[in-house]
Amino acid sequence: MNFATWLTGQTGRDDATGRVALAVANHMTGGWTPQTGSADEVRKLAPALGVDVADVEVADARYRAGHMEDLFREEREQLMQDRL
């Protein structure tokens, strides 16, 4: 899932991510179709969307954090099992 698509599911948030999400969703409703849907594309549109680039950066960081592979997941789960 690309960044712009992910944002459309974040419109209910009451933070920087929500502000960017709402602006992108409104822009898409107005007929905009993302070419790549990347954060860079949204970042370039920030002035037209009426959002700060800093808000796009925050949303991008949240998106990346949620889509990164957790390299230590198995180890952490094993540690939790060992504690029980």
HELIX and SHEET records of a PDB file:
HELIX    1   1 PHE A    3  THR A    8  1                                   6    
HELIX    2   2 ALA A   16  THR A   29  1                                  14    
HELIX    3   3 ALA A   39  LEU A   49  1                                  11    
HELIX    4   4 VAL A   53  HIS A   67  1                                  15    
HELIX    5   5 ARG A   73  ARG A   83  1                                  11    
END                                                                             
